[in-house]
Amino acid sequence: MTAPPIPQVTLERYEQAYRGLHPIHAAVDCWAGRRPDDLAIVNATRGTSLTWRQLQRGSMALANELWHRGFRAGDYLDVTRLQQLARDEVAKLRERGRWDG
């Protein structure tokens, strides 16, 4: 028995299907406002976690860095490039003594 094919979604179809739903950053902002110190992400393998406040601040810092590097709404970002940006930011935080991970 074979698995059904993975459905292909165009941007137009996506925008129609999900019109009216909240983007992920809106959900993070909502929970950061309501329950900033509750856990948002737990990494059981590493034994680390992030609160909604930390997730919001980190995602805003990443968005700011992407903006300064020339990314704009609608641009595509290669995941390998995102990983390098994350490593760069962690290195900056470690230099400032603000990263203990």
C-alpha positions in Angstrom: 0.0 0.0 0.0 1.5 3.4 -1.0 1.0 6.6 0.8 -1.1 9.3 -0.8 0.9 12.1 -2.5 1.8 15.2 -0.6 -0.5 18.0 -1.7 1.2 20.9 -3.5 0.1 24.3 -2.4 0.5 27.5 -4.3 0.8 30.9 -2.6 -2.6 31.8 -4.0 -4.2 28.6 -2.7 -2.5 29.1 0.7 -3.8 32.7 1.0 -7.3 31.6 0.2 -7.3 28.5 2.5 -5.9 30.4 5.5 -7.4 33.8 5.0 -8.4 35.2 8.4 -6.1 33.0 10.5 -3.5 34.5 12.6 0.2 34.4 11.5 2.6 32.7 13.9 4.1 35.9 15.1 0.6 37.2 16.1 0.1 34.1 18.2 3.5 34.5 19.9 2.7 38.2 20.6 -0.6 37.2 22.0 0.8 34.6 24.4 3.8 36.8 25.3 1.3 39.5 26.4 -1.0 37.1 28.3 1.4 34.7 29.9 5.0 36.0 29.3 6.7 33.7 31.8 4.9 30.4 30.9 6.9 27.9 28.8 6.5 28.2 25.1 9.1 25.7 23.9 10.7 22.8 25.8 13.7 20.9 24.4 13.7 17.6 26.4 16.9 16.4 24.7 19.0 19.4 25.8 17.0 20.2 28.9 16.4 23.7 27.8 13.2 25.8 27.4 12.0 29.2 26.4 9.2 31.3 27.8 6.8 33.2 25.6 8.6 36.4 26.4 12.0 34.9 25.4 10.5 33.5 22.2 9.0 36.8 21.3 12.2 38.7 22.0 14.3 36.2 20.1 12.1 36.2 17.1 12.0 40.0 17.0 15.8 40.1 17.2 16.0 37.6 14.3 13.4 39.6 12.3 15.4 42.8 13.0 18.7 41.1 11.9 17.0 39.8 8.7 15.7 43.4 7.9 19.2 44.8 8.4 20.6 42.2 6.0 18.1 43.3 3.3 15.2 40.8 3.7 11.8 42.2 3.1 8.2 40.8 3.3 7.8 38.1 0.7 11.5 37.3 0.4 12.5 33.6 0.6 15.2 32.5 3.1 17.3 29.4 2.7 17.3 27.4 5.9 21.0 26.9 5.8 21.4 30.7 5.7 19.0 31.0 8.7 21.2 28.5 10.6 24.3 30.7 9.9 22.5 33.8 11.0 21.5 32.0 14.2 25.1 30.9 14.9 26.3 34.5 14.2 23.8 35.9 16.7 24.6 33.3 19.4 28.3 34.1 18.9 27.5 37.8 19.5 25.5 37.1 22.6 28.3 34.8 24.0 30.8 37.6 23.4 28.6 40.0 25.4 28.2 37.4 28.2 24.4 37.2 27.5 24.2 33.5 26.4 24.6 30.6 28.7 23.4 27.8 26.3 
